[in-house]
Amino acid sequence: MPIEQRWSERKPIEMDVALYYPPVGTIMGRTRDISLEGMFVHTHGAELPLEAELQISFVTEGPARNHEHRMPAYVVHGSDEGVGLMLRHVDYSDFYALRYMINVA
């Protein structure tokens, strides 16, 4: 089994996410843990192949309005419970939203 190396700590954060994978469509899931580099998402039985490229979407609540964040990611491992995702090319607003959630948790 390959050893995973992370630059940032994963925190146990649960939130609803949508995974957009074109061959299948939208898969609704719930995170188990999140880091600045990735997350594990419970997919409720939906399977995704290793290295599948997809988009993660989640909503953060703000004082004036909610904000949807979309980030490209790919599948690095999977199990019967869900998938481990690595984030790719996260823009600043999405990065700060993730950092805020991790620091508050």
N, C-alpha and C positions, 0 to 999 in steps of 0.2 A: 504494500500500500504506500503511495507517495506521501511524503511529509509535506504538510501545508506550512508555508512560511508567511506570516502576516507582519505588516509594519505597524498596524494599529490594533488595539484590543477590541474584541467583540463584546458588546453589552447586550444583556437580555432585554430587548425592546420588542413588544408586540404591537403591530399595527396592520391594518388592511392594505394590501397592495394589489395592483392589477399587472399581470405579465402579458405583454403583447408579443405573441409569437406567430408570424404570418401563416405558416403551414397549418396551425391549429386554431388560431383566433385568440381571444382573450381568456386568460386563466386567472380566476380570482384566488388570492392566497393571503396568508397571514405570516408576518415575519416572526421568527423565534429569537434571532439576534442580529445585530447590525454593527458594522464597523465603517470606517471611512473608505474601505476598499471593497466591501461586499456585504452580503447578508445570506441567511438561510431562510427560505420561504417554504412553509407548509403548503402543498399544492392540492390537498384533499383528493389524492389518487391520480391526478393528472401527471403523466410522465413526459419529460423533456429529454432529448438526447444530449449527451456530453458535447460541449462546445457549441451548443445551439445559441445563436445570437438573438437577443430579444430586447424589449424595452420594459423597464419597471416604471410604474406610475403610482404615486401616493400623494395625498393631500395633507397640507399643514394648515392649521387654523391661524388666522391673523386677526389683528384688532379691527380692521376694516372689512376684510374679505378672506376667503380661503384661497390658497395657492396650490395649484397642481404642479408637481415636479415629475419630470420624465428623464430617465437616465438609461443610456445603453449599457447592456451587461451581457455576459455569457455564462453558460452553465459549466462549472468546474467539477461538480460531483452531484450525485443523486442517490436517493434511497426511497424506500416505500413511503417515508414521511414527507419528502419534498426535495428541494434542490438547493445546492450552495451556489451562489452567484458571485461573480467578480465584476465590479463596476468598471466601465470604460469611459474615458473622456467626460468626466463630470464637470459641468460648468460651475461658476462661483456661487450662484444662488442655491443650487442643489447641494453643493459641498457644505455651505454654511448651514443649511437646513439639517443635514445629516450631523454635522458637528454639534449643533445646538441640542439635537435629540440625544446624542451620545453623552454630552456633558451634563445634561439634566438628569439622565437615568441613574 
